[in-house]
Amino acid sequence: MTHDVNPCLRRSLLETPGAVHYNLRVSNTRIPGHFVLAILCAPLLMGGACEKKTKPNDTGAVAALDNAGSAASASDNSPLQGIDTSKLDGDKTQLFNKLVNSLKSPCGKAHSLRTSFSSDTACKRAPFAVRYVLAMLEDEGSEQVVRDEYTKKYEKTAQPIKLDTSKAPHEGANDARIKLVEFYDYECPHCQAFKAQMEQVVADKPDVGVYFMMFPIESKHPEARSAAQAAIAAAQQGKFKDMHDRLFAPQAAHNHDAVVGYAKDLGLDLGKFQKAYDDASPLVTTDLKQGEEAGVDATPTLFFNDRRYEGPMLAKYIEMWIDEENAVNR
């Protein structure tokens, strides 16, 4: 499914300058400025980096393309087969060509993205990388932002992070090839805004498994733990999604009396709910500990197949990552 970017997002997507602190557990951690949207636009593009550079692989069957291909493509403005750039104006089209000519191969080879796309049939990521660049330009990303995002996705790597999701509420397939893990806080407005994006992913990609890990930032959100316990307790009676919706509703209260009221409205067994609510506190603490050990310092934070997701926090881009991984690992 194709997703149009909200008009409010389109102008500010990946562009807002400066650094803004949102719901950070570590006070000196900075959210990269180009990931922060104006407050009225529900800032969803939160980022951070815990990666190290991957050295290019200069060997292989297409090594002969590298030097010649890079030089030849430097000023190549020829259309790329199957890539529709009609939404770009003249300046953006020139920038698109500049980027695909100068960005490195997404498969770690020494030649350009254009060369990978046009000549390196072994590089299955190339078509997806080109479309990733195109999408960001269509959404008003600047040259520097596109380069930064491309580098994070294709030129850096992070150590795999194994998270125990066995007790986490989840949606989608149990044995999914693609696994998403979200750390979130029910009192975080950015998590509330991101909820619709995750719901879109679940709707569009039912073969993906989505796991929900609790990360209540109690220093700023004193009732967030109560909400997290309520979600876990409701999940034990098969009502996680219903409780999740209630807890993220505008102006929803999250204290004990409020969440018991939600449980009653949902027709839950209140005795079982109360016991599960009390028992859930250690599970919330375990989620918090896992998140902290994985480097989570803000909410929402998303992990994609044991790797911290570093792209825009929009369904459109998350689904692009999903489609690419399914194609590459088919």
Secondary structure, 3 states (H helix, E strand, C coil): CCCCCCHHHHHHCCCCCCCECCCCCCCCCCECHHHCCCHHHCCCCCCCCCCEECCCCCCCCCHHHHHHHHHHHCCCCCCCCCCCCCCCCHHHHHHHHHHHHHCECCCCCCCEHHHHHHHCCCCCCHHHHHHHHHHHHHCCCCHHHHHHHHHHHHHEECCCCCCCCCCCCEEECCCCCCEEEEEECCCCHHHHHHHHHHHHHHHHCCCCEEEEEECCCCCCCCCHHHHHHHHHHHHCCCCHHHHHHHHCCCCCCCCHHHHHHHHHHCCCCHHHHHHHHHHHHHHHHHHHHHHHHCCCCCCCEEEECCEECCCCCCHHHHHHHHHHHHHHCC
